[in-house]
Amino acid sequence: MELMKELKIGLVGYGFMGRTHSNAFLQAPRFFELPWKPVLKAVAARNEARVKKFAENWGYESYATDWRDLVNRKDVDVIDIASPNDTHHEIAIAAAKAGKMVMCEKPLGRTAKEAKEMTDAVEKAGVPNTVWYNYRRVPAVTMIKQLIDEKKLGRIFHYRAKFLQDWTISQDLPQGGEGLWRLDVNVAGSGVTGDLLAHNIDTALWLNGPITAVEAMTETFIKERKHNLTGKVEPVGIDDASAFLARFENGSLAIFEATRYARGHKALYTLEINGEHASAFWDLHDLHRIQYFDHKDEGRVRGWRNIHVTDGDQPYMKHWWVPGLQIGYEHTFTHQFADFVQAAANGKSLPPTFHDGLATDYVTDAVLKSAKSRQWEKV
């Protein structure tokens, strides 16, 4: 009997995303027929006591306090970057130069310049790569993509999306350090534009094609916060809220909004797309459902339908339970990793590739530029 080739994984980072990715590595081979067997080889993070505990909990064979140890190891095939944004650029380029496959959390770079250098590195090295924009692999969102590709919606006129949270409203919340690096502009690159809107933008580019121009406004509501690392009160450089108008290459118009100051919302991500024949709406809080309107329905019974995406002929669902039973947020990472292994086994990268991640960073750069210039900016 032929032994299955192993895919030896080196993970960088043990935070929230390190957990979602590790869970995906463990679950994917149990539910999907994979050409390679994932092996959790090593995890790297700065805090030795915590990385040791993380490695033991998730079943990593070894741990390190320097990510370079993973990049230099001969027994690691893929480097998975789940560390803060300011580390992505250096790790991805080093991994690509070492001939490793690369998976990277979003946003790809803090700026499009960083993302371009990362993309050039993986493409020059010819290594399979992907960016963890996991919402593409919610079965209901994947199904909207299928309906659009099948021309069920016809010509697209409108796209609108929002991502609302409320966790940074308190002015006593500090910035920087573990857990709060998203409030430190030097680490994060931007605020909600790169963190939340990046998800909305990636999904929009996938569903509706390239964005050509944007007009944006951003606001930082709390101008100063204590910094966890220096202990001093320092200016806040991130955007707390961001909203923009956009034009797509296909002629459709869009409105995007993200904030961390929408009291009562923890992670409200919704999208709606309106075409000449049909419209579709999706809400992360009810992630298994598509609200769908088809004008071709008989007039007397025409209206919005509520489609429960759990059936075996709907995306991904045949791998899980029986129709009517739900899966959740964590499964989107399992889907992406299973797809990545299939693609990598064929020598291919998995969309969203670094090139796709770069496209999103070009849009977020234009949004931040427009918020300063107060005029339309080309992407």
Salt bridges, closest charged atoms under 4 A:
GLU56 OE2 - LYS52 NZ 3.05
GLU61 OE1 - LYS41 NZ 2.89
ASP66 OD1 - ARG68 NH1 2.99
ASP75 OD1 - ARG73 NE 2.83
ASP80 OD2 - HIS21 ND1 2.64
GLU90 OE2 - ARG68 NH2 3.05
GLU105 OE2 - HIS21 NE2 2.77
GLU114 OE2 - ARG110 NH2 2.75
GLU117 OE1 - HIS89 NE2 2.57
GLU117 OE2 - LYS113 NZ 3.03
ASP120 OD2 - LYS116 NZ 2.95
ASP149 OD1 - LYS145 NZ 3.38
GLU150 OE1 - LYS152 NZ 3.07
ASP166 OD2 - ARG263 NH1 3.98
ASP166 OD1 - LYS266 NZ 3.08
GLU178 OE2 - ARG50 NH1 2.35
ASP184 OD2 - HIS227 NE2 2.74
ASP195 OD1 - LYS106 NZ 3.21
ASP195 OD1 - ARG182 NE 3.55
ASP195 OD2 - ARG260 NH2 2.91
ASP202 OD2 - ARG136 NE 2.83
GLU219 OE2 - LYS223 NZ 2.83
GLU272 OE1 - ARG160 NH1 3.51
GLU276 OE2 - HIS277 NE2 3.97
ASP286 OD2 - ARG289 NE 3.56
ASP294 OD1 - LYS296 NZ 3.89
ASP297 OD1 - ARG305 NH2 3.01
GLU298 OE2 - ARG300 NE 2.47
GLU330 OE2 - HIS331 ND1 3.57
ASP339 OD2 - ARG137 NE 2.76
GLU377 OE1 - LYS369 NZ 3.59
